[in-house]
Amino acid sequence: MYDQDEDDANPLDDRVDYFPRGVGHIVEELNRRPNESVIAAWNGLFFAYDRSPGSPPNGWARHIGPNVIREAARFNVGQHRWTFGVKNVAGKPNFRAIFQPTIAQIRGAFDYAADGAQLLIKDGATLRVQPFEESLTGSRPVDSDLDVGAIPGVDWMRTSRTSMAWSKDGRFFWLLVIMESDHEVGSKLASKYGGEDRGGWTLADLQHFWQKVGVWGAVNSDGGVVTQLATISPSGGYDLLPPLQAGLRGRLHLGDLSKAPPGGSLMTFYVSERVRRP
């Protein structure tokens, strides 16, 4: 996982001008690291916006809870829903989610992790999704380890989604990216007032999909306008699914990632392979 607050103008101050660097720019940065080549990268977990006076045009990005990068836990700023991440155990990845842990509890529990996920499938079983009627009234259940972790006004809108799942033994890890054809605002209005909605999935759609696949665990990451994906292309360069907040639709193929569109996410998940550079 990469956090834009790792190496911005003021590292680790929990304030990032996140928008200029989209997933393509993040991949370009990661590929500069020694012996690393990114295969795929996508938007990370939920974050908060700070649009206080003097902020950048798209606001500052702030963490909603702790994260863990290379075993170091940081940003003791609260707890939201589930913390999702991975721990290397006996040379194998162990994907896990913990319900509202303190920063002390996540130290040592993860190599990489972030707070704020919605846990759809736990130990092969579905967790509770807030009913549609409750989401309309703005109410929410008391968070418990039996709940997905409700986000009123968001769970039942048909929008872009980024979701990850894994097998019991950690041998298989799946990524699902759903990109809607319209915009997040239109989806939210359609969910609240009714009317045409041209695409996207609800949280229940995601959960149903993973239930049918038969995964051991699955989480919903951030979605909507920050949904984005970059995958390495066999022909060279990268295939890029840009975020809707960049004002673009459809896939791009880029040989030069410096030309990638903006619209980043505070955190980015990625898969890479170790390579020997000359």
Secondary structure, 3 states (H helix, E strand, C coil): CEEHHHCCCCCCCCCECCCCCCHHHHHHHHCCCCCEEEEEEEECCCCEEECCCCCCCCCEEECCCCEEECCEEECCCCCCCEEEEEEEECCEEEEEEEECCCHHHHCCCCCEEEEEEEEEEECCEECECCCHHHHHHCCCCCCCCCECCCCCCCCCCCECEEEEEECCCCCCEEEEEECCCCCHHHHHHHHHHCCCCCCCECHHHHHHHHHHHCCCEEEECCCHHHCCEEEECCCCCEEEECCHHHCCCCCEEECCHHHCCCCCCCEEEEEEEECCCC
